[in-house]
Amino acid sequence: MTKTNRLPQSFTNAQEINLIGPLDIQENIKSSELPTLIVDGGMNHGLNFPNSISIGDGDSSKLSLDIELSAEKDQSDLACALELILNQVESCKKVNLYGFLGQRKDHELIVIGEAYEFVRKSSALLIFDKSLKIIPPKPYTFEINGLFSIMSLQECLFSIQGSAKYQVWPAKKLGVLSSLGLSNEGSGEVTITSDAPLILYSEE
């Protein structure tokens, strides 16, 4: 494939995109037919998807990459990939991330921070796995059976309704990484609403 800095035409009107990272993939990848952006060392998984393109600076990939980034840049390969989606795929409503969590805690925290900023700018739903999601500022209903916590990286108003042990209604102010959203319990459909992105962690 010719080197490029553009995503393929098949990405342009996509509403859902997969991102593949270098770390262990704990769950089955949702639909290999989805447009898929493979980030640097994610190429080492040896996945063969019909609608994919790779991006990175090559520091952790054994293979050639379609979109080559400078190793001297001031942001991560994931941040560049998310920026590419933000700028070139206006239709995107959902991003599934695989292989980005685990190992170094500093990397993991930065990954969550970059993902949160992407959701703030795009209003797309971002899903790392069954346990971790970043929700855009709109009402979302999830099936939650077990413990869950809600966090924000900016002060916001939020509410929790439905089958949750601790309802939050009317909406309350949630501070940055406040314990107010810690250790709730779901037993069915739970609706979460906020005026800023929220991090949802659940144990089921």
N, C-alpha and C positions, 0 to 999 in steps of 0.2 A: 504494500500500500504506500502511496506517495505521502511524504511527511506533510503535516498540516497543522493548523491551529484552530480548525473549525470542526465541529461535530458533524457527523453525516446527516444527510437530509432526513433519514429515518428518525432522528432524534427531535427534529424541529417541532413537530406537533404532538410529541409524546406527553401523556399525562402521568405516566409512571416510569421510573428509571431505576435500574439496579446499579449499585456501586460495589466493586469488589476490592478489598484491601489485602494486605500481606499476611495478616495473622490468621489463626485457626478459624475455620468457618464452622460454627456450632450447629447450624440449622440448614435444612434443605433450602437451596436458593429458589425463590419464587419465580417460576416461569423463565426458562432460559431464552424464550422468544422476546422478552422485553429488551428495549435498548439498554445496553450494559456498558458502563464506563469502568475499565479495569485500571486501578491505580498502582503504578510501579510494581512493587513486589507481589501484587495480586496476580501478576502473570505467572508466577511460579507455581500456582495451583494447577496449571495445565488445563484450564477450562477452555472448551471450544464452543463458544456461543456464536450463532449466525449473525447477530446484530450487535457487535461489540467494537470498541475502540479503546486503545490504551493510552495512558498519560503518565508522565513522571520524569524525574531527573536521572533515572537509571541507577541510583545508588543501591537499590535492593532487588533489581530485576536482572535475571540472567539473559533476557531476551530483548530484542529491539522494540522500541515503543513508537506508536503512531504520532503522538504529540509529545515532543521532547522539550523538557523544561530545563532551565539553567540550574546547576547545582549551587550557585551563589545567590539564589533568590532569598527573599526575607519572609517567606510563608511556606507552609507545608504543601506536599503534593495534593493532599486531600483538599486543602483550602483552594488550591488552583482548580481542582476538578469541580468543586461546588460553585466556584465563581463562573466557570465555563457554562454550567447548567443555568445559573442565574441569568447570565447575559445572553444565552443563545436558545434557551428552551422556556419561553414565557408560558407555555401551556402546562408545565409540570405541576402536578398536584400532590405527588407522592414519590419519595425516594427511599428505597430499601438499601441499607448498608450492611455488608457482610465482611468480616475479617478486619475490623478496625478497633476492637476492644480487647483488653488483656495485656499482659506483660507490663511494660513500664507505665507507672501511674501518671507521670508528667505527660506522656504522650496521650494517655487515655483522657485526661482532663482537658487537654487542648483540643482533642477530637470533639469532645462534647461541646466545648466552647465555640468551635468553628461551626459545628452543626447547628447550634442554637442561633448563631448570627445569620446563617443561611435561612433558617425558618423565619426569623424576624424580617428579613428582606423579601422573602419569596411567598410567605404564607402557605408553603407546602407542608404536608405531614411527613415527618422523617422517622423511619423505623429502623432501629439497630437490630433488635431481635424481639422475642415475645415479651421480654422483661423491660425494655427501655425504648421509649418513644419521645419525640419532641413534637408537641402539639402547637399548631398555629393559633393565633387569637380569634377563635370562633368556636361555637359549641361543637363538641365531639362526644359521641356515645360509644363506649367500649364495653365488651363483656369482660368483667373482672370478677374472679372468684378467688379471693385470698387477700393477703396484705398488699397495700399499694401506698406509695408516697408521691407527693407533688412538690416540685421545686421550681423556682424561677431565678434567672440571672439578672432580673430587673424588677423593681417594685411594680406591683400590678394589683388589679382587682380580680378576684376569682370566685367561682361558686362550684359546689359539688351537689348534684341531685341524683335521684334514682336509688338504686340498691346499694347504698353505701352506709356503713355503720354510723359515720359522723358526717351529717349533712352540713353544707355551708351555704346557707340561704337566709336572708339576702347576701349578696356578694360581700366579701371581706377583703381588706388589704393584705397582700402577701409580700413580705420583704424578701430581699435577696438571700437565698438559701435558708429561709426561715423554717424553724421546726413546726410552725403551724400546719404545714402540709404533711407532716411525718406520720407514718403508721396508721393509715385508715384501713378499712376492710370492706371489700366488695363481695356481693352475693348475687350478681347478675348484671343487668345493664346499668352503667354509671355514666352520667352526663357531666362533663367538665367544661366550664366556660371561663374565659379569661380575656383581658384586653392586652395581653402580651403572651409570647410563647411560654409554654410550660414544659418541664421535663417530667414525664410520668414513668415511675419505676414500679413494677408489680412483681409479686411472687405468687405463682400459681402451681 
